[in-house]
Amino acid sequence: MSKAQISPSMMCCDFYTLERTLAVFEAEGVEYLHIDVMDGVFVPNYMLGPEYVKMLRKHTQIPMDIHLMVVNPEVKLDWFEPRPGDYVSVHCEATPHIHRAISRIHAAGAKAMLALNPGTPLHAVEELAPELEAVLLMTVDPGFAGQKLIEPCLGKVARLKHWLEEKDYGRIEIEVDGNVNLPNARRMRDAGADIFVAGSSGLFLPDMSMNKAVNNLRQAIS
């Protein structure tokens, strides 16, 4: 199993403390910044846009983990100017042209991640696996922070991990997103997850310093 990695959900970050938060993430070796992009169509919410990503890039060298929860992501991908080292995830439920979307991610030099909602079967990965660097398994329905873990998703993580290893796709990382608190993060790691999207339940905690929160999560998934 590869090293466990942390990808803070930046929609949960207090914008007034953003500079200090980024400094902590850099000092603690946080691997990615998770950027939730929502269009109000694919998911019932609006969230981070291209200008926010451009602003982040001016203040940190941490790679982006851009999660496109939008319809037809293949025509919107360039808005975010993906770079080498970034991950970009696209939902197979959001476009009939998923191969085109993945190809455009690679053409930009970034790494391609296929995102699956909780109710989407794992067989969606089968035809795309040769083109992927990672799979994002949503462990809540996408759109809002603070939701409860959908328990069967833990088994889904384990089944995907087994399939990837059985089919010699062990290089493909598994990212999990949704209610990644400390106990759930440990269970997700045991099931085979590699990258942990941490938001309001596991990282951005009102009664804890960011340094301590990052260290606690790191210990939980180590």
PyRosetta script that sets phi, psi and omega in degrees:
from pyrosetta import init, pose_from_sequence

init()
pose = pose_from_sequence("MSKAQISPSMMCCDFYTLERTLAVFEAEGVEYLHIDVMDGVFVPNYMLGPEYVKMLRKHTQIPMDIHLMVVNPEVKLDWFEPRPGDYVSVHCEATPHIHRAISRIHAAGAKAMLALNPGTPLHAVEELAPELEAVLLMTVDPGFAGQKLIEPCLGKVARLKHWLEEKDYGRIEIEVDGNVNLPNARRMRDAGADIFVAGSSGLFLPDMSMNKAVNNLRQAIS")
pose.set_psi(1, 137.1)
pose.set_omega(1, -178.1)
pose.set_phi(2, -73.9)
pose.set_psi(2, 168.1)
pose.set_omega(2, 178.5)
pose.set_phi(3, -59.8)
pose.set_psi(3, 136.7)
pose.set_omega(3, 175.8)
pose.set_phi(4, -70.3)
pose.set_psi(4, 138.7)
pose.set_omega(4, -175.0)
pose.set_phi(5, -127.8)
pose.set_psi(5, 149.5)
pose.set_omega(5, -177.5)
pose.set_phi(6, -110.9)
pose.set_psi(6, 135.6)
pose.set_omega(6, 179.1)
pose.set_phi(7, -132.1)
pose.set_psi(7, 88.6)
pose.set_omega(7, -177.5)
pose.set_phi(8, -60.0)
pose.set_psi(8, 136.9)
pose.set_omega(8, 178.5)
pose.set_phi(9, -79.4)
pose.set_psi(9, 105.7)
pose.set_omega(9, -171.4)
pose.set_phi(10, -72.2)
pose.set_psi(10, -12.6)
pose.set_omega(10, 174.9)
pose.set_phi(11, -71.6)
pose.set_psi(11, -14.9)
pose.set_omega(11, 179.2)
pose.set_phi(12, -94.0)
pose.set_psi(12, -3.6)
pose.set_omega(12, -176.3)
pose.set_phi(13, -79.0)
pose.set_psi(13, 138.0)
pose.set_omega(13, 173.7)
pose.set_phi(14, -72.1)
pose.set_psi(14, 115.1)
pose.set_omega(14, -176.1)
pose.set_phi(15, -61.5)
pose.set_psi(15, -25.9)
pose.set_omega(15, -178.7)
pose.set_phi(16, -72.2)
pose.set_psi(16, -21.0)
pose.set_omega(16, 179.6)
pose.set_phi(17, -114.0)
pose.set_psi(17, 18.9)
pose.set_omega(17, -173.1)
pose.set_phi(18, -58.0)
pose.set_psi(18, -44.7)
pose.set_omega(18, -177.2)
pose.set_phi(19, -60.4)
pose.set_psi(19, -46.0)
pose.set_omega(19, 179.1)
pose.set_phi(20, -65.9)
pose.set_psi(20, -38.3)
pose.set_omega(20, -180.0)
pose.set_phi(21, -63.5)
pose.set_psi(21, -45.2)
pose.set_omega(21, 178.8)
pose.set_phi(22, -62.0)
pose.set_psi(22, -38.0)
pose.set_omega(22, 178.4)
pose.set_phi(23, -62.6)
pose.set_psi(23, -39.8)
pose.set_omega(23, 176.9)
pose.set_phi(24, -64.9)
pose.set_psi(24, -45.0)
pose.set_omega(24, -179.6)
pose.set_phi(25, -59.1)
pose.set_psi(25, -41.2)
pose.set_omega(25, 179.1)
pose.set_phi(26, -67.6)
pose.set_psi(26, -42.7)
pose.set_omega(26, -179.8)
pose.set_phi(27, -65.2)
pose.set_psi(27, -33.6)
pose.set_omega(27, -177.5)
pose.set_phi(28, -90.5)
pose.set_psi(28, 0.6)
pose.set_omega(28, 176.5)
pose.set_phi(29, 72.6)
pose.set_psi(29, 29.3)
pose.set_omega(29, 176.4)
pose.set_phi(30, -59.3)
pose.set_psi(30, 135.4)
pose.set_omega(30, -169.2)
pose.set_phi(31, -81.7)
pose.set_psi(31, -36.6)
pose.set_omega(31, -175.8)
pose.set_phi(32, -142.7)
pose.set_psi(32, 163.9)
pose.set_omega(32, 167.7)
pose.set_phi(33, -115.3)
pose.set_psi(33, 119.7)
pose.set_omega(33, -176.5)
pose.set_phi(34, -85.8)
pose.set_psi(34, 121.0)
pose.set_omega(34, -176.1)
pose.set_phi(35, -110.0)
pose.set_psi(35, 105.6)
pose.set_omega(35, 178.5)
pose.set_phi(36, -82.8)
pose.set_psi(36, 114.7)
pose.set_omega(36, 179.2)
pose.set_phi(37, -108.8)
pose.set_psi(37, 116.3)
pose.set_omega(37, -176.1)
pose.set_phi(38, -127.1)
pose.set_psi(38, 138.4)
pose.set_omega(38, -173.0)
pose.set_phi(39, -108.5)
pose.set_psi(39, 1.7)
pose.set_omega(39, -177.8)
pose.set_phi(40, 74.5)
pose.set_psi(40, 3.1)
pose.set_omega(40, 179.4)
pose.set_phi(41, -117.0)
pose.set_psi(41, -60.3)
pose.set_omega(41, 177.3)
pose.set_phi(42, -65.8)
pose.set_psi(42, -36.5)
pose.set_omega(42, 173.3)
pose.set_phi(43, -129.8)
pose.set_psi(43, 152.6)
pose.set_omega(43, -174.9)
pose.set_phi(44, -84.1)
pose.set_psi(44, 57.9)
pose.set_omega(44, 179.0)
pose.set_phi(45, -163.7)
pose.set_psi(45, 162.3)
pose.set_omega(45, 173.0)
pose.set_phi(46, -117.6)
pose.set_psi(46, 138.5)
pose.set_omega(46, -179.2)
pose.set_phi(47, -151.8)
pose.set_psi(47, -161.4)
pose.set_omega(47, -158.8)
pose.set_phi(48, -51.3)
pose.set_psi(48, 139.6)
pose.set_omega(48, -176.1)
pose.set_phi(49, -118.2)
pose.set_psi(49, -176.4)
pose.set_omega(49, -176.1)
pose.set_phi(50, -58.4)
pose.set_psi(50, -38.0)
pose.set_omega(50, -177.5)
pose.set_phi(51, -66.7)
pose.set_psi(51, -33.0)
pose.set_omega(51, 177.2)
pose.set_phi(52, -65.1)
pose.set_psi(52, -42.3)
pose.set_omega(52, 178.6)
pose.set_phi(53, -63.2)
pose.set_psi(53, -43.5)
pose.set_omega(53, 178.7)
pose.set_phi(54, -60.4)
pose.set_psi(54, -40.5)
pose.set_omega(54, 178.6)
pose.set_phi(55, -63.9)
pose.set_psi(55, -43.8)
pose.set_omega(55, 179.2)
pose.set_phi(56, -60.6)
pose.set_psi(56, -40.8)
pose.set_omega(56, -177.1)
pose.set_phi(57, -64.1)
pose.set_psi(57, -24.9)
pose.set_omega(57, 178.3)
pose.set_phi(58, -74.1)
pose.set_psi(58, -18.3)
pose.set_omega(58, -171.4)
pose.set_phi(59, -117.3)
pose.set_psi(59, -4.9)
pose.set_omega(59, -179.7)
pose.set_phi(60, -154.7)
pose.set_psi(60, 152.6)
pose.set_omega(60, 174.9)
pose.set_phi(61, -100.2)
pose.set_psi(61, 3.4)
pose.set_omega(61, 178.7)
pose.set_phi(62, -65.0)
pose.set_psi(62, 131.0)
pose.set_omega(62, 179.6)
pose.set_phi(63, -62.4)
pose.set_psi(63, 153.4)
pose.set_omega(63, 179.6)
pose.set_phi(64, -91.4)
pose.set_psi(64, 148.4)
pose.set_omega(64, 174.6)
pose.set_phi(65, -121.8)
pose.set_psi(65, 87.2)
pose.set_omega(65, -168.1)
pose.set_phi(66, -90.7)
pose.set_psi(66, 114.5)
pose.set_omega(66, -175.6)
pose.set_phi(67, -104.0)
pose.set_psi(67, 102.6)
pose.set_omega(67, -175.5)
pose.set_phi(68, -86.9)
pose.set_psi(68, 95.2)
pose.set_omega(68, 174.1)
pose.set_phi(69, -95.2)
pose.set_psi(69, 67.0)
pose.set_omega(69, -174.4)
pose.set_phi(70, -140.6)
pose.set_psi(70, 152.8)
pose.set_omega(70, 174.8)
pose.set_phi(71, -73.8)
pose.set_psi(71, 146.1)
pose.set_omega(71, 179.1)
pose.set_phi(72, 50.4)
pose.set_psi(72, 57.7)
pose.set_omega(72, -176.9)
pose.set_phi(73, -62.7)
pose.set_psi(73, -22.0)
pose.set_omega(73, -177.4)
pose.set_phi(74, -64.8)
pose.set_psi(74, -23.2)
pose.set_omega(74, 179.4)
pose.set_phi(75, -96.9)
pose.set_psi(75, -1.8)
pose.set_omega(75, -178.4)
pose.set_phi(76, -116.9)
pose.set_psi(76, -8.1)
pose.set_omega(76, -175.5)
pose.set_phi(77, -56.4)
pose.set_psi(77, -44.7)
pose.set_omega(77, -174.9)
pose.set_phi(78, -63.5)
pose.set_psi(78, -21.1)
pose.set_omega(78, 179.4)
pose.set_phi(79, -58.4)
pose.set_psi(79, -27.8)
pose.set_omega(79, -173.2)
pose.set_phi(80, -99.1)
pose.set_psi(80, 0.1)
pose.set_omega(80, 175.2)
pose.set_phi(81, 45.7)
pose.set_psi(81, 61.5)
pose.set_omega(81, 179.9)
pose.set_phi(82, -58.9)
pose.set_psi(82, 148.0)
pose.set_omega(82, -177.4)
pose.set_phi(83, -124.1)
pose.set_psi(83, 161.7)
pose.set_omega(83, 172.0)
pose.set_phi(84, -55.9)
pose.set_psi(84, 135.4)
pose.set_omega(84, -176.8)
pose.set_phi(85, 98.1)
pose.set_psi(85, -22.9)
pose.set_omega(85, 176.4)
pose.set_phi(86, -76.6)
pose.set_psi(86, 152.8)
pose.set_omega(86, 163.8)
pose.set_phi(87, -101.9)
pose.set_psi(87, 143.4)
pose.set_omega(87, 169.4)
pose.set_phi(88, -129.7)
pose.set_psi(88, 124.2)
pose.set_omega(88, 178.7)
pose.set_phi(89, -107.7)
pose.set_psi(89, 137.5)
pose.set_omega(89, 177.7)
pose.set_phi(90, -127.1)
pose.set_psi(90, 142.1)
pose.set_omega(90, -178.7)
pose.set_phi(91, -86.4)
pose.set_psi(91, 130.6)
pose.set_omega(91, 176.3)
pose.set_phi(92, -66.2)
pose.set_psi(92, -21.2)
pose.set_omega(92, 179.9)
pose.set_phi(93, -78.5)
pose.set_psi(93, -11.3)
pose.set_omega(93, -169.7)
pose.set_phi(94, -97.8)
pose.set_psi(94, -7.4)
pose.set_omega(94, -176.5)
pose.set_phi(95, -154.2)
pose.set_psi(95, 144.6)
pose.set_omega(95, 171.2)
pose.set_phi(96, -81.4)
pose.set_psi(96, -2.5)
pose.set_omega(96, -175.0)
pose.set_phi(97, -119.1)
pose.set_psi(97, 53.4)
pose.set_omega(97, -173.8)
pose.set_phi(98, -65.8)
pose.set_psi(98, -35.2)
pose.set_omega(98, 176.7)
pose.set_phi(99, -62.5)
pose.set_psi(99, -39.4)
pose.set_omega(99, 179.1)
pose.set_phi(100, -63.4)
pose.set_psi(100, -42.5)
pose.set_omega(100, 179.0)
pose.set_phi(101, -61.1)
pose.set_psi(101, -45.3)
pose.set_omega(101, -179.5)
pose.set_phi(102, -65.1)
pose.set_psi(102, -40.7)
pose.set_omega(102, 178.7)
pose.set_phi(103, -61.2)
pose.set_psi(103, -38.5)
pose.set_omega(103, -179.6)
pose.set_phi(104, -71.4)
pose.set_psi(104, -30.8)
pose.set_omega(104, 173.9)
pose.set_phi(105, -62.9)
pose.set_psi(105, -47.5)
pose.set_omega(105, 179.9)
pose.set_phi(106, -65.5)
pose.set_psi(106, -36.9)
pose.set_omega(106, 179.4)
pose.set_phi(107, -62.6)
pose.set_psi(107, -28.5)
pose.set_omega(107, 177.7)
pose.set_phi(108, -80.9)
pose.set_psi(108, -6.8)
pose.set_omega(108, 179.4)
pose.set_phi(109, 92.3)
pose.set_psi(109, 1.2)
pose.set_omega(109, -178.1)
pose.set_phi(110, -91.9)
pose.set_psi(110, 174.7)
pose.set_omega(110, 179.1)
pose.set_phi(111, -97.5)
pose.set_psi(111, 138.9)
pose.set_omega(111, -174.6)
pose.set_phi(112, -96.6)
pose.set_psi(112, 133.4)
pose.set_omega(112, 178.1)
pose.set_phi(113, -127.2)
pose.set_psi(113, 128.2)
pose.set_omega(113, 176.3)
pose.set_phi(114, -91.4)
pose.set_psi(114, 126.3)
pose.set_omega(114, -179.9)
pose.set_phi(115, -102.0)
pose.set_psi(115, 137.8)
pose.set_omega(115, 179.2)
pose.set_phi(116, -125.9)
pose.set_psi(116, 130.4)
pose.set_omega(116, 172.4)
pose.set_phi(117, -69.5)
pose.set_psi(117, 163.0)
pose.set_omega(117, -177.4)
pose.set_phi(118, -55.6)
pose.set_psi(118, -35.2)
pose.set_omega(118, -177.4)
pose.set_phi(119, -88.3)
pose.set_psi(119, 0.6)
pose.set_omega(119, -178.8)
pose.set_phi(120, -87.2)
pose.set_psi(120, 126.8)
pose.set_omega(120, -177.6)
pose.set_phi(121, -66.3)
pose.set_psi(121, 153.9)
pose.set_omega(121, -179.8)
pose.set_phi(122, -67.9)
pose.set_psi(122, -19.3)
pose.set_omega(122, -177.5)
pose.set_phi(123, -63.5)
pose.set_psi(123, -13.2)
pose.set_omega(123, 174.9)
pose.set_phi(124, -62.0)
pose.set_psi(124, -24.1)
pose.set_omega(124, -179.2)
pose.set_phi(125, -75.8)
pose.set_psi(125, -28.4)
pose.set_omega(125, -167.7)
pose.set_phi(126, -56.0)
pose.set_psi(126, -48.7)
pose.set_omega(126, -176.4)
pose.set_phi(127, -75.5)
pose.set_psi(127, -16.8)
pose.set_omega(127, -173.7)
pose.set_phi(128, -105.4)
pose.set_psi(128, -12.9)
pose.set_omega(128, -172.8)
pose.set_phi(129, -50.6)
pose.set_psi(129, -41.9)
pose.set_omega(129, -179.4)
pose.set_phi(130, -60.8)
pose.set_psi(130, -19.6)
pose.set_omega(130, -176.6)
pose.set_phi(131, -99.7)
pose.set_psi(131, 1.1)
pose.set_omega(131, -169.9)
pose.set_phi(132, -108.0)
pose.set_psi(132, 149.1)
pose.set_omega(132, 167.3)
pose.set_phi(133, -101.8)
pose.set_psi(133, -19.9)
pose.set_omega(133, -179.1)
pose.set_phi(134, -160.5)
pose.set_psi(134, 162.6)
pose.set_omega(134, 172.9)
pose.set_phi(135, -125.9)
pose.set_psi(135, 130.7)
pose.set_omega(135, 175.7)
pose.set_phi(136, -100.1)
pose.set_psi(136, 117.0)
pose.set_omega(136, 175.2)
pose.set_phi(137, -100.7)
pose.set_psi(137, 114.3)
pose.set_omega(137, 174.4)
pose.set_phi(138, -71.3)
pose.set_psi(138, 130.0)
pose.set_omega(138, 178.7)
pose.set_phi(139, -107.3)
pose.set_psi(139, 5.3)
pose.set_omega(139, 164.8)
pose.set_phi(140, -139.1)
pose.set_psi(140, 165.7)
pose.set_omega(140, 173.4)
pose.set_phi(141, -71.0)
pose.set_psi(141, 131.5)
pose.set_omega(141, -172.6)
pose.set_phi(142, -68.5)
pose.set_psi(142, 151.7)
pose.set_omega(142, 174.0)
pose.set_phi(143, 136.0)
pose.set_psi(143, -34.5)
pose.set_omega(143, -174.8)
pose.set_phi(144, -142.1)
pose.set_psi(144, 145.7)
pose.set_omega(144, 173.7)
pose.set_phi(145, -78.9)
pose.set_psi(145, 163.6)
pose.set_omega(145, 172.9)
pose.set_phi(146, 83.1)
pose.set_psi(146, 14.6)
pose.set_omega(146, 179.8)
pose.set_phi(147, -86.1)
pose.set_psi(147, 161.7)
pose.set_omega(147, 178.8)
pose.set_phi(148, -84.5)
pose.set_psi(148, 143.2)
pose.set_omega(148, 177.6)
pose.set_phi(149, -56.3)
pose.set_psi(149, 134.5)
pose.set_omega(149, 170.7)
pose.set_phi(150, -86.0)
pose.set_psi(150, 104.5)
pose.set_omega(150, -168.0)
pose.set_phi(151, -54.6)
pose.set_psi(151, -41.3)
pose.set_omega(151, -179.6)
pose.set_phi(152, -60.5)
pose.set_psi(152, -15.7)
pose.set_omega(152, 179.3)
pose.set_phi(153, -66.4)
pose.set_psi(153, -24.8)
pose.set_omega(153, 176.2)
pose.set_phi(154, -64.0)
pose.set_psi(154, -43.2)
pose.set_omega(154, 175.8)
pose.set_phi(155, -64.6)
pose.set_psi(155, -32.6)
pose.set_omega(155, 178.1)
pose.set_phi(156, -65.3)
pose.set_psi(156, -40.4)
pose.set_omega(156, 175.7)
pose.set_phi(157, -59.5)
pose.set_psi(157, -47.5)
pose.set_omega(157, -178.3)
pose.set_phi(158, -63.6)
pose.set_psi(158, -40.7)
pose.set_omega(158, -179.8)
pose.set_phi(159, -67.0)
pose.set_psi(159, -38.6)
pose.set_omega(159, 177.3)
pose.set_phi(160, -65.3)
pose.set_psi(160, -44.7)
pose.set_omega(160, 179.6)
pose.set_phi(161, -57.8)
pose.set_psi(161, -44.2)
pose.set_omega(161, 179.6)
pose.set_phi(162, -62.7)
pose.set_psi(162, -43.8)
pose.set_omega(162, -178.3)
pose.set_phi(163, -64.9)
pose.set_psi(163, -43.7)
pose.set_omega(163, -179.6)
pose.set_phi(164, -60.7)
pose.set_psi(164, -43.0)
pose.set_omega(164, 179.9)
pose.set_phi(165, -69.3)
pose.set_psi(165, -39.9)
pose.set_omega(165, -179.8)
pose.set_phi(166, -63.7)
pose.set_psi(166, -36.9)
pose.set_omega(166, -177.0)
pose.set_phi(167, -93.8)
pose.set_psi(167, 10.3)
pose.set_omega(167, 177.8)
pose.set_phi(168, 65.3)
pose.set_psi(168, 37.1)
pose.set_omega(168, 173.6)
pose.set_phi(169, -111.9)
pose.set_psi(169, 34.8)
pose.set_omega(169, -177.2)
pose.set_phi(170, -61.1)
pose.set_psi(170, -17.9)
pose.set_omega(170, 178.5)
pose.set_phi(171, -69.9)
pose.set_psi(171, -20.6)
pose.set_omega(171, -177.2)
pose.set_phi(172, -76.8)
pose.set_psi(172, 123.6)
pose.set_omega(172, -179.9)
pose.set_phi(173, -84.6)
pose.set_psi(173, 155.0)
pose.set_omega(173, 176.6)
pose.set_phi(174, -113.3)
pose.set_psi(174, 123.4)
pose.set_omega(174, 175.2)
pose.set_phi(175, -106.3)
pose.set_psi(175, 143.1)
pose.set_omega(175, 177.1)
pose.set_phi(176, -121.2)
pose.set_psi(176, 144.5)
pose.set_omega(176, -174.5)
pose.set_phi(177, -146.1)
pose.set_psi(177, 112.2)
pose.set_omega(177, 175.9)
pose.set_phi(178, 137.2)
pose.set_psi(178, 111.8)
pose.set_omega(178, 178.5)
pose.set_phi(179, 55.3)
pose.set_psi(179, 47.2)
pose.set_omega(179, 179.6)
pose.set_phi(180, -86.8)
pose.set_psi(180, 69.7)
pose.set_omega(180, 171.2)
pose.set_phi(181, -84.4)
pose.set_psi(181, 178.9)
pose.set_omega(181, -172.9)
pose.set_phi(182, -62.7)
pose.set_psi(182, -48.5)
pose.set_omega(182, 178.4)
pose.set_phi(183, -62.5)
pose.set_psi(183, -42.2)
pose.set_omega(183, 179.2)
pose.set_phi(184, -66.9)
pose.set_psi(184, -37.7)
pose.set_omega(184, 179.3)
pose.set_phi(185, -60.4)
pose.set_psi(185, -41.9)
pose.set_omega(185, 178.3)
pose.set_phi(186, -62.4)
pose.set_psi(186, -42.7)
pose.set_omega(186, 178.8)
pose.set_phi(187, -64.9)
pose.set_psi(187, -39.7)
pose.set_omega(187, 178.6)
pose.set_phi(188, -65.4)
pose.set_psi(188, -40.2)
pose.set_omega(188, 177.4)
pose.set_phi(189, -63.1)
pose.set_psi(189, -44.0)
pose.set_omega(189, 178.8)
pose.set_phi(190, -62.0)
pose.set_psi(190, -31.1)
pose.set_omega(190, 179.0)
pose.set_phi(191, -77.4)
pose.set_psi(191, -17.0)
pose.set_omega(191, 176.4)
pose.set_phi(192, 124.9)
pose.set_psi(192, 6.7)
pose.set_omega(192, -179.2)
pose.set_phi(193, -71.6)
pose.set_psi(193, 148.4)
pose.set_omega(193, -178.6)
pose.set_phi(194, -113.7)
pose.set_psi(194, -37.2)
pose.set_omega(194, -175.7)
pose.set_phi(195, -122.0)
pose.set_psi(195, 133.0)
pose.set_omega(195, -172.0)
pose.set_phi(196, -119.8)
pose.set_psi(196, 115.3)
pose.set_omega(196, 176.0)
pose.set_phi(197, -83.9)
pose.set_psi(197, 111.8)
pose.set_omega(197, -174.0)
pose.set_phi(198, -111.5)
pose.set_psi(198, 128.2)
pose.set_omega(198, -178.7)
pose.set_phi(199, -127.8)
pose.set_psi(199, -125.3)
pose.set_omega(199, -171.4)
pose.set_phi(200, -71.8)
pose.set_psi(200, -19.1)
pose.set_omega(200, -178.3)
pose.set_phi(201, -97.7)
pose.set_psi(201, -13.9)
pose.set_omega(201, -174.4)
pose.set_phi(202, -130.2)
pose.set_psi(202, -12.0)
pose.set_omega(202, -173.5)
pose.set_phi(203, -139.3)
pose.set_psi(203, -50.3)
pose.set_omega(203, -177.8)
pose.set_phi(204, -89.0)
pose.set_psi(204, 79.3)
pose.set_omega(204, -172.7)
pose.set_phi(205, -107.9)
pose.set_psi(205, 130.2)
pose.set_omega(205, -172.7)
pose.set_phi(206, -67.3)
pose.set_psi(206, -23.6)
pose.set_omega(206, -175.0)
pose.set_phi(207, -106.8)
pose.set_psi(207, 21.2)
pose.set_omega(207, -176.4)
pose.set_phi(208, -145.1)
pose.set_psi(208, 141.3)
pose.set_omega(208, 176.3)
pose.set_phi(209, -67.2)
pose.set_psi(209, 153.4)
pose.set_omega(209, -179.1)
pose.set_phi(210, -65.0)
pose.set_psi(210, -37.8)
pose.set_omega(210, 177.6)
pose.set_phi(211, -57.5)
pose.set_psi(211, -47.5)
pose.set_omega(211, -178.7)
pose.set_phi(212, -66.3)
pose.set_psi(212, -40.7)
pose.set_omega(212, -179.9)
pose.set_phi(213, -61.9)
pose.set_psi(213, -43.0)
pose.set_omega(213, 178.4)
pose.set_phi(214, -63.8)
pose.set_psi(214, -44.8)
pose.set_omega(214, -179.5)
pose.set_phi(215, -64.2)
pose.set_psi(215, -39.4)
pose.set_omega(215, 178.1)
pose.set_phi(216, -63.4)
pose.set_psi(216, -42.9)
pose.set_omega(216, 178.4)
pose.set_phi(217, -66.1)
pose.set_psi(217, -41.0)
pose.set_omega(217, 179.2)
pose.set_phi(218, -59.6)
pose.set_psi(218, -42.2)
pose.set_omega(218, 178.6)
pose.set_phi(219, -66.0)
pose.set_psi(219, -38.4)
pose.set_omega(219, -178.3)
pose.set_phi(220, -63.6)
pose.set_psi(220, -32.1)
pose.set_omega(220, -175.4)
pose.set_phi(221, -104.5)
pose.set_psi(221, 4.2)
pose.set_omega(221, -178.2)
pose.set_phi(222, -79.3)
pose.dump_pdb("model.pdb")
